[in-house]
């Protein structure tokens, strides 16, 4: 007794419809910004742009230890 193979044309068609609809809904990515123009070669040697000092990292509060090995962090 030979079994008839089912064609997958209908299923694959449904999948491609969904993917096409999904890709059509995605807006195209914005164009990349133009690169900053380099300073002129052999420039006048003016003052360097002031760079703000880096902010010191916030120190984490010390953990509060409880007897028994449990400890909690207080913000």
HTML snippet that shows the backbone in 3Dmol.js (N, CA, C, O; Angstrom):
<script src="https://3Dmol.org/build/3Dmol-min.js"></script>
<div id="view" style="width:600px;height:400px;position:relative"></div>
<script>
const pdb = `
ATOM      1  N   UNK A   1       0.852  -1.190   0.000  1.00  0.00           N
ATOM      2  CA  UNK A   1       0.000   0.000   0.000  1.00  0.00           C
ATOM      3  C   UNK A   1       0.897   1.252   0.000  1.00  0.00           C
ATOM      4  O   UNK A   1       1.693   1.455   0.916  1.00  0.00           O
ATOM      5  N   UNK A   2       0.756   2.064  -1.015  1.00  0.00           N
ATOM      6  CA  UNK A   2       1.610   3.256  -1.129  1.00  0.00           C
ATOM      7  C   UNK A   2       0.896   4.477  -0.541  1.00  0.00           C
ATOM      8  O   UNK A   2      -0.272   4.741  -0.828  1.00  0.00           O
ATOM      9  N   UNK A   3       1.635   5.205   0.284  1.00  0.00           N
ATOM     10  CA  UNK A   3       1.059   6.423   0.849  1.00  0.00           C
ATOM     11  C   UNK A   3       1.419   7.599  -0.043  1.00  0.00           C
ATOM     12  O   UNK A   3       2.533   7.694  -0.557  1.00  0.00           O
ATOM     13  N   UNK A   4       0.473   8.471  -0.211  1.00  0.00           N
ATOM     14  CA  UNK A   4       0.695   9.632  -1.055  1.00  0.00           C
ATOM     15  C   UNK A   4       1.464  10.702  -0.254  1.00  0.00           C
ATOM     16  O   UNK A   4       1.058  11.053   0.854  1.00  0.00           O
ATOM     17  N   UNK A   5       2.562  11.213  -0.806  1.00  0.00           N
ATOM     18  CA  UNK A   5       3.326  12.253  -0.109  1.00  0.00           C
ATOM     19  C   UNK A   5       2.554  13.563  -0.170  1.00  0.00           C
ATOM     20  O   UNK A   5       2.042  13.963  -1.216  1.00  0.00           O
ATOM     21  N   UNK A   6       2.489  14.204   0.962  1.00  0.00           N
ATOM     22  CA  UNK A   6       1.812  15.501   0.990  1.00  0.00           C
ATOM     23  C   UNK A   6       2.763  16.581   0.497  1.00  0.00           C
ATOM     24  O   UNK A   6       3.933  16.620   0.878  1.00  0.00           O
ATOM     25  N   UNK A   7       2.252  17.440  -0.340  1.00  0.00           N
ATOM     26  CA  UNK A   7       3.095  18.538  -0.813  1.00  0.00           C
ATOM     27  C   UNK A   7       3.120  19.632   0.256  1.00  0.00           C
ATOM     28  O   UNK A   7       2.126  19.874   0.940  1.00  0.00           O
ATOM     29  N   UNK A   8       4.269  20.283   0.385  1.00  0.00           N
ATOM     30  CA  UNK A   8       4.401  21.348   1.384  1.00  0.00           C
ATOM     31  C   UNK A   8       4.281  22.731   0.753  1.00  0.00           C
ATOM     32  O   UNK A   8       4.696  23.731   1.339  1.00  0.00           O
ATOM     33  N   UNK A   9       3.712  22.777  -0.444  1.00  0.00           N
ATOM     34  CA  UNK A   9       3.642  24.072  -1.123  1.00  0.00           C
ATOM     35  C   UNK A   9       2.796  25.046  -0.304  1.00  0.00           C
ATOM     36  O   UNK A   9       3.174  26.204  -0.125  1.00  0.00           O
ATOM     37  N   UNK A  10       1.658  24.578   0.190  1.00  0.00           N
ATOM     38  CA  UNK A  10       0.781  25.469   0.943  1.00  0.00           C
ATOM     39  C   UNK A  10       1.441  25.982   2.206  1.00  0.00           C
ATOM     40  O   UNK A  10       1.337  27.167   2.524  1.00  0.00           O
ATOM     41  N   UNK A  11       2.131  25.089   2.942  1.00  0.00           N
ATOM     42  CA  UNK A  11       2.751  25.513   4.196  1.00  0.00           C
ATOM     43  C   UNK A  11       3.864  26.521   3.935  1.00  0.00           C
ATOM     44  O   UNK A  11       3.910  27.569   4.578  1.00  0.00           O
ATOM     45  N   UNK A  12       4.764  26.217   2.997  1.00  0.00           N
ATOM     46  CA  UNK A  12       5.882  27.117   2.766  1.00  0.00           C
ATOM     47  C   UNK A  12       5.370  28.467   2.257  1.00  0.00           C
ATOM     48  O   UNK A  12       5.938  29.512   2.577  1.00  0.00           O
ATOM     49  N   UNK A  13       4.291  28.441   1.462  1.00  0.00           N
ATOM     50  CA  UNK A  13       3.747  29.704   0.963  1.00  0.00           C
ATOM     51  C   UNK A  13       3.271  30.563   2.136  1.00  0.00           C
ATOM     52  O   UNK A  13       3.489  31.774   2.164  1.00  0.00           O
ATOM     53  N   UNK A  14       2.619  29.913   3.102  1.00  0.00           N
ATOM     54  CA  UNK A  14       2.129  30.665   4.252  1.00  0.00           C
ATOM     55  C   UNK A  14       3.300  31.281   5.020  1.00  0.00           C
ATOM     56  O   UNK A  14       3.219  32.428   5.459  1.00  0.00           O
ATOM     57  N   UNK A  15       4.387  30.523   5.182  1.00  0.00           N
ATOM     58  CA  UNK A  15       5.535  31.031   5.932  1.00  0.00           C
ATOM     59  C   UNK A  15       6.151  32.221   5.211  1.00  0.00           C
ATOM     60  O   UNK A  15       6.470  33.228   5.843  1.00  0.00           O
ATOM     61  N   UNK A  16       6.325  32.118   3.890  1.00  0.00           N
ATOM     62  CA  UNK A  16       6.942  33.236   3.173  1.00  0.00           C
ATOM     63  C   UNK A  16       6.038  34.458   3.230  1.00  0.00           C
ATOM     64  O   UNK A  16       6.541  35.579   3.306  1.00  0.00           O
ATOM     65  N   UNK A  17       4.722  34.282   3.195  1.00  0.00           N
ATOM     66  CA  UNK A  17       3.834  35.439   3.317  1.00  0.00           C
ATOM     67  C   UNK A  17       4.069  36.148   4.644  1.00  0.00           C
ATOM     68  O   UNK A  17       4.152  37.375   4.700  1.00  0.00           O
ATOM     69  N   UNK A  18       4.177  35.355   5.718  1.00  0.00           N
ATOM     70  CA  UNK A  18       4.371  35.968   7.035  1.00  0.00           C
ATOM     71  C   UNK A  18       5.705  36.694   7.090  1.00  0.00           C
ATOM     72  O   UNK A  18       5.773  37.819   7.584  1.00  0.00           O
ATOM     73  N   UNK A  19       6.783  36.062   6.584  1.00  0.00           N
ATOM     74  CA  UNK A  19       8.096  36.712   6.669  1.00  0.00           C
ATOM     75  C   UNK A  19       8.129  37.960   5.789  1.00  0.00           C
ATOM     76  O   UNK A  19       8.716  38.970   6.178  1.00  0.00           O
ATOM     77  N   UNK A  20       7.511  37.905   4.615  1.00  0.00           N
ATOM     78  CA  UNK A  20       7.509  39.101   3.761  1.00  0.00           C
ATOM     79  C   UNK A  20       6.764  40.234   4.461  1.00  0.00           C
ATOM     80  O   UNK A  20       7.211  41.381   4.438  1.00  0.00           O
ATOM     81  N   UNK A  21       5.627  39.916   5.082  1.00  0.00           N
ATOM     82  CA  UNK A  21       4.881  40.963   5.767  1.00  0.00           C
ATOM     83  C   UNK A  21       5.722  41.519   6.918  1.00  0.00           C
ATOM     84  O   UNK A  21       5.733  42.726   7.157  1.00  0.00           O
ATOM     85  N   UNK A  22       6.435  40.623   7.636  1.00  0.00           N
ATOM     86  CA  UNK A  22       7.246  41.067   8.769  1.00  0.00           C
ATOM     87  C   UNK A  22       8.370  41.998   8.298  1.00  0.00           C
ATOM     88  O   UNK A  22       8.615  43.037   8.911  1.00  0.00           O
ATOM     89  N   UNK A  23       9.051  41.623   7.207  1.00  0.00           N
ATOM     90  CA  UNK A  23      10.160  42.454   6.735  1.00  0.00           C
ATOM     91  C   UNK A  23       9.660  43.763   6.133  1.00  0.00           C
ATOM     92  O   UNK A  23      10.357  44.776   6.194  1.00  0.00           O
ATOM     93  N   UNK A  24       8.459  43.753   5.550  1.00  0.00           N
ATOM     94  CA  UNK A  24       7.952  44.995   4.974  1.00  0.00           C
ATOM     95  C   UNK A  24       7.584  45.995   6.073  1.00  0.00           C
ATOM     96  O   UNK A  24       7.619  47.204   5.845  1.00  0.00           O
ATOM     97  N   UNK A  25       7.229  45.495   7.273  1.00  0.00           N
ATOM     98  CA  UNK A  25       6.847  46.419   8.340  1.00  0.00           C
ATOM     99  C   UNK A  25       8.059  47.082   8.983  1.00  0.00           C
ATOM    100  O   UNK A  25       7.904  48.104   9.651  1.00  0.00           O
ATOM    101  N   UNK A  26       9.263  46.535   8.806  1.00  0.00           N
ATOM    102  CA  UNK A  26      10.451  47.113   9.430  1.00  0.00           C
ATOM    103  C   UNK A  26      10.890  48.332   8.611  1.00  0.00           C
ATOM    104  O   UNK A  26      11.137  48.194   7.413  1.00  0.00           O
ATOM    105  N   UNK A  27      10.995  49.520   9.220  1.00  0.00           N
ATOM    106  CA  UNK A  27      11.469  50.684   8.454  1.00  0.00           C
ATOM    107  C   UNK A  27      12.944  50.537   8.125  1.00  0.00           C
ATOM    108  O   UNK A  27      13.678  49.904   8.885  1.00  0.00           O
ATOM    109  N   UNK A  28      13.402  51.105   7.008  1.00  0.00           N
ATOM    110  CA  UNK A  28      14.828  50.990   6.663  1.00  0.00           C
ATOM    111  C   UNK A  28      15.681  51.708   7.696  1.00  0.00           C
ATOM    112  O   UNK A  28      15.245  52.715   8.253  1.00  0.00           O
ATOM    113  N   UNK A  29      16.892  51.215   7.969  1.00  0.00           N
ATOM    114  CA  UNK A  29      17.747  51.869   8.971  1.00  0.00           C
ATOM    115  C   UNK A  29      18.150  53.265   8.512  1.00  0.00           C
ATOM    116  O   UNK A  29      18.316  53.482   7.312  1.00  0.00           O
ATOM    117  N   UNK A  30      18.314  54.224   9.435  1.00  0.00           N
ATOM    118  CA  UNK A  30      18.713  55.577   9.041  1.00  0.00           C
ATOM    119  C   UNK A  30      20.136  55.573   8.490  1.00  0.00           C
ATOM    120  O   UNK A  30      20.943  54.734   8.891  1.00  0.00           O
ATOM    121  N   UNK A  31      20.458  56.487   7.585  1.00  0.00           N
ATOM    122  CA  UNK A  31      21.820  56.519   7.029  1.00  0.00           C
ATOM    123  C   UNK A  31      22.821  56.872   8.124  1.00  0.00           C
ATOM    124  O   UNK A  31      22.492  57.636   9.032  1.00  0.00           O
ATOM    125  N   UNK A  32      24.046  56.325   8.056  1.00  0.00           N
ATOM    126  CA  UNK A  32      25.041  56.613   9.096  1.00  0.00           C
ATOM    127  C   UNK A  32      25.443  58.084   9.069  1.00  0.00           C
ATOM    128  O   UNK A  32      25.483  58.681   7.993  1.00  0.00           O
ATOM    129  N   UNK A  33      25.743  58.687  10.227  1.00  0.00           N
ATOM    130  CA  UNK A  33      26.154  60.095  10.242  1.00  0.00           C
ATOM    131  C   UNK A  33      27.504  60.268   9.557  1.00  0.00           C
ATOM    132  O   UNK A  33      28.336  59.362   9.599  1.00  0.00           O
ATOM    133  N   UNK A  34      27.732  61.412   8.930  1.00  0.00           N
ATOM    134  CA  UNK A  34      29.029  61.613   8.259  1.00  0.00           C
ATOM    135  C   UNK A  34      30.157  61.662   9.282  1.00  0.00           C
ATOM    136  O   UNK A  34      29.948  62.149  10.393  1.00  0.00           O
ATOM    137  N   UNK A  35      31.353  61.167   8.937  1.00  0.00           N
ATOM    138  CA  UNK A  35      32.465  61.186   9.896  1.00  0.00           C
ATOM    139  C   UNK A  35      32.898  62.616  10.187  1.00  0.00           C
ATOM    140  O   UNK A  35      32.815  63.465   9.299  1.00  0.00           O
ATOM    141  N   UNK A  36      33.358  62.914  11.400  1.00  0.00           N
ATOM    142  CA  UNK A  36      33.805  64.280  11.715  1.00  0.00           C
ATOM    143  C   UNK A  36      35.024  64.650  10.873  1.00  0.00           C
ATOM    144  O   UNK A  36      35.916  63.835  10.637  1.00  0.00           O
ATOM    145  N   UNK A  37      35.033  65.897  10.433  1.00  0.00           N
ATOM    146  CA  UNK A  37      36.142  66.323   9.575  1.00  0.00           C
ATOM    147  C   UNK A  37      37.421  66.434  10.398  1.00  0.00           C
ATOM    148  O   UNK A  37      37.390  66.992  11.494  1.00  0.00           O
ATOM    149  N   UNK A  38      38.545  65.918   9.899  1.00  0.00           N
ATOM    150  CA  UNK A  38      39.797  65.998  10.671  1.00  0.00           C
ATOM    151  C   UNK A  38      40.299  67.432  10.727  1.00  0.00           C
ATOM    152  O   UNK A  38      40.000  68.220   9.830  1.00  0.00           O
ATOM    153  N   UNK A  39      41.060  67.791  11.767  1.00  0.00           N
ATOM    154  CA  UNK A  39      41.606  69.162  11.838  1.00  0.00           C
ATOM    155  C   UNK A  39      42.611  69.396  10.707  1.00  0.00           C
ATOM    156  O   UNK A  39      43.226  68.443  10.230  1.00  0.00           O
ATOM    157  N   UNK A  40      42.781  70.606  10.286  1.00  0.00           N
ATOM    158  CA  UNK A  40      43.741  70.869   9.199  1.00  0.00           C
ATOM    159  C   UNK A  40      45.157  70.478   9.602  1.00  0.00           C
ATOM    160  O   UNK A  40      45.567  70.672  10.746  1.00  0.00           O
ATOM    161  N   UNK A  41      45.896  69.924   8.644  1.00  0.00           N
ATOM    162  CA  UNK A  41      47.256  69.472   8.950  1.00  0.00           C
ATOM    163  C   UNK A  41      48.133  70.672   9.231  1.00  0.00           C
ATOM    164  O   UNK A  41      48.025  71.699   8.562  1.00  0.00           O
ATOM    165  N   UNK A  42      49.013  70.543  10.233  1.00  0.00           N
ATOM    166  CA  UNK A  42      49.941  71.640  10.556  1.00  0.00           C
ATOM    167  C   UNK A  42      49.193  72.853  11.065  1.00  0.00           C
ATOM    168  O   UNK A  42      49.538  73.984  10.722  1.00  0.00           O
ATOM    169  N   UNK A  43      48.162  72.633  11.888  1.00  0.00           N
ATOM    170  CA  UNK A  43      47.314  73.733  12.345  1.00  0.00           C
ATOM    171  C   UNK A  43      48.039  74.685  13.275  1.00  0.00           C
ATOM    172  O   UNK A  43      49.220  74.520  13.581  1.00  0.00           O
ATOM    173  N   UNK A  44      47.296  75.686  13.714  1.00  0.00           N
ATOM    174  CA  UNK A  44      47.891  76.788  14.479  1.00  0.00           C
ATOM    175  C   UNK A  44      48.311  76.435  15.888  1.00  0.00           C
ATOM    176  O   UNK A  44      48.950  77.269  16.528  1.00  0.00           O
ATOM    177  N   UNK A  45      48.011  75.287  16.412  1.00  0.00           N
ATOM    178  CA  UNK A  45      48.452  74.969  17.777  1.00  0.00           C
ATOM    179  C   UNK A  45      47.696  75.766  18.818  1.00  0.00           C
ATOM    180  O   UNK A  45      48.294  76.249  19.779  1.00  0.00           O
ATOM    181  N   UNK A  46      46.392  75.914  18.648  1.00  0.00           N
ATOM    182  CA  UNK A  46      45.581  76.650  19.626  1.00  0.00           C
ATOM    183  C   UNK A  46      45.413  75.836  20.894  1.00  0.00           C
ATOM    184  O   UNK A  46      45.979  74.750  21.021  1.00  0.00           O
ATOM    185  N   UNK A  47      44.639  76.355  21.829  1.00  0.00           N
ATOM    186  CA  UNK A  47      44.437  75.612  23.088  1.00  0.00           C
ATOM    187  C   UNK A  47      43.650  74.329  22.829  1.00  0.00           C
ATOM    188  O   UNK A  47      42.707  74.305  22.038  1.00  0.00           O
ATOM    189  N   UNK A  48      44.060  73.278  23.511  1.00  0.00           N
ATOM    190  CA  UNK A  48      43.362  72.007  23.348  1.00  0.00           C
ATOM    191  C   UNK A  48      41.977  72.128  23.975  1.00  0.00           C
ATOM    192  O   UNK A  48      41.812  72.831  24.972  1.00  0.00           O
ATOM    193  N   UNK A  49      40.985  71.456  23.408  1.00  0.00           N
ATOM    194  CA  UNK A  49      39.644  71.534  24.010  1.00  0.00           C
ATOM    195  C   UNK A  49      39.663  70.992  25.425  1.00  0.00           C
ATOM    196  O   UNK A  49      40.232  69.935  25.698  1.00  0.00           O
ATOM    197  N   UNK A  50      39.028  71.740  26.325  1.00  0.00           N
ATOM    198  CA  UNK A  50      39.046  71.345  27.747  1.00  0.00           C
ATOM    199  C   UNK A  50      38.229  70.067  27.913  1.00  0.00           C
ATOM    200  O   UNK A  50      37.071  69.990  27.501  1.00  0.00           O
ATOM    201  N   UNK A  51      38.857  69.074  28.523  1.00  0.00           N
ATOM    202  CA  UNK A  51      38.158  67.804  28.759  1.00  0.00           C
ATOM    203  C   UNK A  51      37.723  67.770  30.225  1.00  0.00           C
ATOM    204  O   UNK A  51      38.557  67.939  31.114  1.00  0.00           O
ATOM    205  N   UNK A  52      36.434  67.554  30.493  1.00  0.00           N
ATOM    206  CA  UNK A  52      36.011  67.543  31.901  1.00  0.00           C
ATOM    207  C   UNK A  52      36.654  66.381  32.645  1.00  0.00           C
ATOM    208  O   UNK A  52      36.825  65.302  32.078  1.00  0.00           O
ATOM    209  N   UNK A  53      37.013  66.591  33.916  1.00  0.00           N
ATOM    210  CA  UNK A  53      37.644  65.495  34.670  1.00  0.00           C
ATOM    211  C   UNK A  53      36.651  64.356  34.848  1.00  0.00           C
ATOM    212  O   UNK A  53      35.459  64.607  35.025  1.00  0.00           O
ATOM    213  N   UNK A  54      37.114  63.107  34.807  1.00  0.00           N
ATOM    214  CA  UNK A  54      36.193  61.984  34.971  1.00  0.00           C
ATOM    215  C   UNK A  54      35.603  61.970  36.373  1.00  0.00           C
ATOM    216  O   UNK A  54      36.300  62.223  37.356  1.00  0.00           O
ATOM    217  N   UNK A  55      34.303  61.670  36.454  1.00  0.00           N
ATOM    218  CA  UNK A  55      33.645  61.628  37.762  1.00  0.00           C
ATOM    219  C   UNK A  55      34.154  60.414  38.534  1.00  0.00           C
ATOM    220  O   UNK A  55      34.283  59.332  37.962  1.00  0.00           O
ATOM    221  N   UNK A  56      34.446  60.578  39.828  1.00  0.00           N
ATOM    222  CA  UNK A  56      34.915  59.410  40.593  1.00  0.00           C
ATOM    223  C   UNK A  56      33.801  58.372  40.697  1.00  0.00           C
ATOM    224  O   UNK A  56      32.638  58.739  40.867  1.00  0.00           O
ATOM    225  N   UNK A  57      34.132  57.084  40.600  1.00  0.00           N
ATOM    226  CA  UNK A  57      33.090  56.060  40.704  1.00  0.00           C
ATOM    227  C   UNK A  57      32.488  56.055  42.100  1.00  0.00           C
ATOM    228  O   UNK A  57      33.188  56.232  43.097  1.00  0.00           O
ATOM    229  N   UNK A  58      31.177  55.850  42.152  1.00  0.00           N
ATOM    230  CA  UNK A  58      30.495  55.821  43.450  1.00  0.00           C
ATOM    231  C   UNK A  58      30.883  54.545  44.192  1.00  0.00           C
ATOM    232  O   UNK A  58      30.766  53.439  43.665  1.00  0.00           O
ATOM    233  N   UNK A  59      31.349  54.727  45.431  1.00  0.00           N
ATOM    234  CA  UNK A  59      31.752  53.564  46.215  1.00  0.00           C
ATOM    235  C   UNK A  59      30.505  52.829  46.690  1.00  0.00           C
ATOM    236  O   UNK A  59      29.549  53.450  47.155  1.00  0.00           O
ATOM    237  N   UNK A  60      30.519  51.505  46.570  1.00  0.00           N
ATOM    238  CA  UNK A  60      29.373  50.719  47.033  1.00  0.00           C
ATOM    239  C   UNK A  60      29.366  50.710  48.553  1.00  0.00           C
ATOM    240  O   UNK A  60      30.424  50.633  49.177  1.00  0.00           O
ATOM    241  N   UNK A  61      28.173  50.790  49.162  1.00  0.00           N
ATOM    242  CA  UNK A  61      28.124  50.758  50.629  1.00  0.00           C
ATOM    243  C   UNK A  61      28.600  49.404  51.147  1.00  0.00           C
ATOM    244  O   UNK A  61      28.375  48.385  50.494  1.00  0.00           O
ATOM    245  N   UNK A  62      29.242  49.374  52.289  1.00  0.00           N
ATOM    246  CA  UNK A  62      29.729  48.091  52.817  1.00  0.00           C
ATOM    247  C   UNK A  62      28.551  47.199  53.181  1.00  0.00           C
ATOM    248  O   UNK A  62      27.541  47.702  53.675  1.00  0.00           O
ATOM    249  N   UNK A  63      28.643  45.904  52.955  1.00  0.00           N
ATOM    250  CA  UNK A  63      27.538  45.011  53.317  1.00  0.00           C
ATOM    251  C   UNK A  63      27.387  44.920  54.828  1.00  0.00           C
ATOM    252  O   UNK A  63      28.368  44.971  55.569  1.00  0.00           O
ATOM    253  N   UNK A  64      26.156  44.787  55.267  1.00  0.00           N
ATOM    254  CA  UNK A  64      25.876  44.665  56.701  1.00  0.00           C
ATOM    255  C   UNK A  64      25.775  43.187  57.041  1.00  0.00           C
ATOM    256  O   UNK A  64      24.860  42.493  56.599  1.00  0.00           O
ATOM    257  N   UNK A  65      26.733  42.717  57.834  1.00  0.00           N
ATOM    258  CA  UNK A  65      26.791  41.286  58.132  1.00  0.00           C
ATOM    259  C   UNK A  65      25.932  40.960  59.350  1.00  0.00           C
ATOM    260  O   UNK A  65      25.936  41.679  60.349  1.00  0.00           O
ATOM    261  N   UNK A  66      25.209  39.876  59.241  1.00  0.00           N
ATOM    262  CA  UNK A  66      24.410  39.386  60.366  1.00  0.00           C
ATOM    263  C   UNK A  66      25.007  38.067  60.838  1.00  0.00           C
ATOM    264  O   UNK A  66      25.598  37.344  60.036  1.00  0.00           O
ATOM    265  N   UNK A  67      24.870  37.738  62.101  1.00  0.00           N
ATOM    266  CA  UNK A  67      25.354  36.432  62.554  1.00  0.00           C
ATOM    267  C   UNK A  67      24.602  35.309  61.846  1.00  0.00           C
ATOM    268  O   UNK A  67      23.388  35.372  61.653  1.00  0.00           O
ATOM    269  N   UNK A  68      25.340  34.306  61.474  1.00  0.00           N
ATOM    270  CA  UNK A  68      24.730  33.196  60.748  1.00  0.00           C
ATOM    271  C   UNK A  68      25.125  33.172  59.292  1.00  0.00           C
ATOM    272  O   UNK A  68      24.733  32.255  58.570  1.00  0.00           O
ATOM    273  N   UNK A  69      25.897  34.157  58.828  1.00  0.00           N
ATOM    274  CA  UNK A  69      26.378  34.144  57.458  1.00  0.00           C
ATOM    275  C   UNK A  69      25.502  34.926  56.497  1.00  0.00           C
ATOM    276  O   UNK A  69      25.889  35.103  55.341  1.00  0.00           O
ATOM    277  N   UNK A  70      24.326  35.407  56.926  1.00  0.00           N
ATOM    278  CA  UNK A  70      23.471  36.177  56.021  1.00  0.00           C
ATOM    279  C   UNK A  70      23.926  37.632  56.016  1.00  0.00           C
ATOM    280  O   UNK A  70      24.272  38.177  57.064  1.00  0.00           O
ATOM    281  N   UNK A  71      23.927  38.259  54.855  1.00  0.00           N
ATOM    282  CA  UNK A  71      24.280  39.672  54.789  1.00  0.00           C
ATOM    283  C   UNK A  71      23.387  40.363  53.770  1.00  0.00           C
ATOM    284  O   UNK A  71      22.934  39.745  52.806  1.00  0.00           O
ATOM    285  N   UNK A  72      23.138  41.647  53.991  1.00  0.00           N
ATOM    286  CA  UNK A  72      22.239  42.418  53.130  1.00  0.00           C
ATOM    287  C   UNK A  72      22.970  43.677  52.676  1.00  0.00           C
ATOM    288  O   UNK A  72      23.804  44.226  53.397  1.00  0.00           O
ATOM    289  N   UNK A  73      22.638  44.125  51.461  1.00  0.00           N
ATOM    290  CA  UNK A  73      23.205  45.374  50.942  1.00  0.00           C
ATOM    291  C   UNK A  73      22.177  46.482  51.114  1.00  0.00           C
ATOM    292  O   UNK A  73      21.028  46.349  50.694  1.00  0.00           O
ATOM    293  N   UNK A  74      22.603  47.578  51.738  1.00  0.00           N
ATOM    294  CA  UNK A  74      21.711  48.730  51.873  1.00  0.00           C
ATOM    295  C   UNK A  74      22.129  49.799  50.875  1.00  0.00           C
ATOM    296  O   UNK A  74      23.298  50.183  50.842  1.00  0.00           O
ATOM    297  N   UNK A  75      21.212  50.278  50.073  1.00  0.00           N
ATOM    298  CA  UNK A  75      21.589  51.303  49.086  1.00  0.00           C
ATOM    299  C   UNK A  75      21.918  52.635  49.747  1.00  0.00           C
ATOM    300  O   UNK A  75      22.252  53.600  49.060  1.00  0.00           O
TER     301      UNK A  75
END
`;
const viewer = $3Dmol.createViewer("view");
viewer.addModel(pdb, "pdb");
viewer.setStyle({}, {cartoon: {color: "spectrum"}});
viewer.zoomTo();
viewer.render();
</script>
